Amino acid sequence: MAKKIALTTKLPAEGFRRLEGHTLYAPLEEAEVLVSTFDYKVSREMIDGMPKLRLIANFGAGYNNIDLEACRERGIRVTNTPQPVIEPTAELAFALMIDVARRVSEFDRMLRSHNGENGVNGDAPKALNGVFGVMKNLSHSLYGKTLGILGMGRIGQALARRAVASGMRIIYHNRHEINGDALKALNGGNDEMVKYVDFQTLLQDSDYLSLNLPYTPEVHHIIGKPELGMMKRSAFLINTARGAHVDEAALVEALKSGIIAGAALDVYEFEPQISPELLKLPNVVLSPHTGTGTWEGRIAMCENVVDNIIAFVENRPKDMNIVV
């Protein structure tokens, strides 16, 4: 039976081609399926206003944008798209780590500033005198350093693969240790490359700490003032998971006072608002929540949404990415 489908956000049309025969862009009050995006809040009030709703096919791996309790009460199925987000998010986390370590964005801003302020009327070369030099503009390497991963799910493991290939040692903390084929694939035959540690050891021993865990109320502010104080003064924090994992005020203070060396962030505690102080700090790299933001990733996520919808219509729950 054809379903009426409402979308909260405009998404790539090519990802929905297999939904011929279904009614896309149906009014909310008539929709049986809602395609929501991870940045769109699906509240109890919204759900109550959709009497025919049977499925929320969320576009994204996270689903804290949806009132799950309201869905349970109504018997509404909720699905997500975990597979397509893995590689793009790991890719961005790795890129942010390189950026903040090697000060790529900071140097870019510095050169543009020198050019813009002093390089008028053809004086750009003169303006840059003194910027270059053998012992100037030093940064930090990844090779030989320790990457700590908090949350060793599929994204964490994809990040670990990239880091191991770059000569980094991996320590991680997770609800459960990984083992078997997954661990062998990460270690590459060297059992010393990837190790499970307790949370305190993760904080104390990481040169780079990447947050890759899903958000739940239990991990709200899992990185706060005490945790930042346990990290190395030379350490960098990378967050491509959820902004509320980090106490942003405590992070700002840690960055300003040298408690840690720097941070690279794709997510923010009060998103879309960003702390004005973060915007001013030179030792921070900022990205506008674009972990999955590639054309290829977006289309793959649409196709995963369609997989969930078709499996729902055909009553194949085992083929759905079910949250509730």
N, C-alpha and C positions, 0 to 999 in steps of 0.2 A: 504494500500500500504506500502510495506517495505521501510524503510528509511536508508540512509547511515549516520552512526554516527561516529564522531571523538571525541577522548578523549584527553584532554591536559595533563593528569596525569594518571599514572597507579593506578587503584583502585581495591578493592576486587572483584574478578570475581564472587563470589557467590551472590553479590548484583545485578548482571545483567542477571541472568538466565532467566528471563521472556522475554528477548529481542531476543529469538530465532526467526530466520526468518529475522531479521534486520542485516545490515552489520556493525559490530563494527570495530573500528580502521580504518575507511575510511580515505583516504588522505584529508587534509583540503580543497583543491580546489574542491573536489567532495562531501563534506559532506553537508547534509541537516540539520543535528542536531549536535550541538557542546556541549559536556559535559565539562564544565570548572570548575576549582576549585577556591576557594576564594583567593588563593595565586598566581594565574596566571592571568596576565593582558591581557584582551581581548580588544585591542586597535581598533581605527577606521581603521588603516592600515590592521590589521589582518582581520577585518570584510570585508573590501573592497576586500581582497584576497580570499573571500569565496563566489562566485557568487550564489551558490545554497542554501546558509544558510537560514533556516526559523525559527529555534528554538535554543536558547542557554539555556540549562538546567543546571543552575549553581549548583554546589555541595557546599552548604553552605547557611546560612541565609543571610549573607551580600552579596552585589552585587556591591560595589563601585570599584571592579576590572574590571567592564565592562563599555564600553562607551555606555551608554544608549541612548544618543542623536543619535548616529550613527544607533542604532537599530531602533529607532522610524522612522528615515528617510527612512529606508529600509523596514519597516513593519515587522521586526524580533521580534518574541515573546521571552521574557525572563522570566524564572521561577527560583525559589529558593527552599530551603529545610528547612523551619523554624521549623517544628515540632521536628525532631530527635535531634536538637542541644540543646533543652531546658534543659533537665535533666543533661547531661554531663557538660554543661557550668556552670550551677548553682552549681553542685557538686564541680567543680574545684574552683569556686569563694569562696565557703564555706571553702574548704580545704586550699586555700591560706590565707584566713582570720585567720583561726586557726593557721596556720604555722607562720605568721608574728607576731601574738599576743603572742603566746607561745614560740616564738623564736626557733622553732624546727630545721629548717635548719641551723640557726646560731649556735646552740649548737652542732649540728652534725659536722659542720666544725671545731668548737673549739676542740672537743674531738679528731677528726682525726688529727688535727694539732699537738696537744700535743703528741699524740701517735707517729706520724711520725717524729717529730723533736727530741723528747727526749726519746722515748721509744725503743731505739735500744738496742740490746743485752739483751733482757729480762727485761729492766727497765721500761716497760710501766706503771706498778702500781705506781712506784716512780714518774714518769713524771706527773701523774694525781693528786698527792698530792696537795692540795690547790685549786683544781678545785671544789670539792664538799663542801657543807656547807649549813646550814639551811637558811642563809640570802644571799646566793650567787645565781646567775643565775635566778633572779626573772623575771617574765613576767606578762602578763595581761590576765584577763579572758574575755570571751564573755558574760557569764551569768550576767544579770542585766544591760548590756550596751545598747546603742542606735546604731542601724544599720541604716544608711541613704542610700537609694537606689535611684540613679538617672536613671530613665528609668524603669517604673513599667509595662513592657510588660510581656510576658510569662516567660522569663528567670528571670526577676526581681521578679516575683511572686513565682517562684520555689525556688529562693534563700530565699525569705521572709518566706516561709513555713519551711525551715530548721532552720532559725534563731529563729523563734517563738518557735519551738520545743526545742531550746536550751536556752530559757528564755530571749531572747533579745526583746527589744522594737523596733518597726520599724517606721521610718518616711520615706516618699518618696516624690519625685517631678517628675511630669510627665506632658505631654501636657494636659492630662485629668485625673480627679480623677477616680479611679476604684470604683465600687459600686456593689450592688446586691449580687449575689451568690459568685462572686470572692472575694469580701471583707469579706463576712461571713466566707468563707473557710479559709482565712488567719487569721482572728481575733480569730477563734475558740470560738466564743461566747463572747469574751471580746473586747468591742469596743475601749478599750484604747491601744490595742496592735499594731495596724497599723493606722497611721494617715498621711494624705496629708498635706504638708507644702510648703511654697514658697521656692524658690531656696536659698535665703540668710539664712533662718532658717535651711535648710538642711545642709548647710556648717557649720554653727555655732554650731549646736546641735549634730552632728554625732560624735560618738566615732570611728566608722568605716564607711567609705564612699565607696560604691561600684558603679562602673559605669557599667550600663547595657542597654545603649541606642544605637540605630543604628547610623552609621555615616552619616552625611550630611554636606555640607559646612557650614551650619548655626551653627553647634555645634563643629566646628574646634576650638581646644584650649578652650573648655568650662571650663576646669580647667587650669588656668594659675596663674601667680604670685598674682594677687589680690584675686582670689578665695582661693588659698592655704593660704594666709595671714588671711583669715576669719575663717579658721578651728582651732580647738583646738590644742594646742601644743602636746597634748597626743593622737591625732587622727591618724588613719591609712587609707591610700588610697588603694583600691583594684580595678584593672582594668582588666577585661576579655572581654571588648567590642572591641574598636579600639584604636590603639596607638595615633592617631592624636587628640583624645579627650583631651589629656594632653600636655601642653607645657613642653617637657621633660627637657629642660635646667632650667626652673623655678622649676620643681620638684626636680632636683638634688640639686639646691641651697637650697630649703626648707628642704630637708633631711639632708644636711650638716650643716645647721645653726640651726637646731632644731625647725623650724617653724611647722613641723609636726613630729610625732614620727617614722613613717615608711611607707613602701609601699610594696605591693605585685602585681606583674605585669605579665600578660601573653601576652601582646601586647605592641608594641613599635612604637614611632612616625616615625622612619626611618627604620622600619623593612625591611630586616633582620638585619640591623645594630643596635647595642645596644650601648648606650653611655658608653664609657670606665669608666666613673665615677660611673655609676650605678653598674657596675660589682665589684667595689671596696668597696662599702658601706655595712657595716654589717647589717644595719637595713632595707634591701631590700631583698625580696624573688623574684626570677626570674624563669619564666617558658617559654618554647619555643613555644608559641602560640599553645597550646594543649588543649584548652577548650573543643573541641568536640572529642578529640583524644582518644577514647576508641574503641576497636574492635567492640563492640556492636553498638556504635554510628556511626562508619564509614559504617558498613553494612546497618544500618537503613537509612542513608543518601543516599546510592546508591539506595536502594529500593524506596525512595521518588523521586529521579531523574527519575527512571524508571516509576513510577506512572505518572509523568509529561509528559514524552515522549509518553507513551501509550495514555494518555488522549488527547495529541496534535494530534497524528496520527488518533485517532478515533473522532476527532472534538468534544471533551467534555471540553470546556474551564472552565466550572464551577467546574470541578474536578482537576484543575491545580492551583499551587501556583504562580499566575501571578504577575510579577513585572512590565513588560511593555507589 
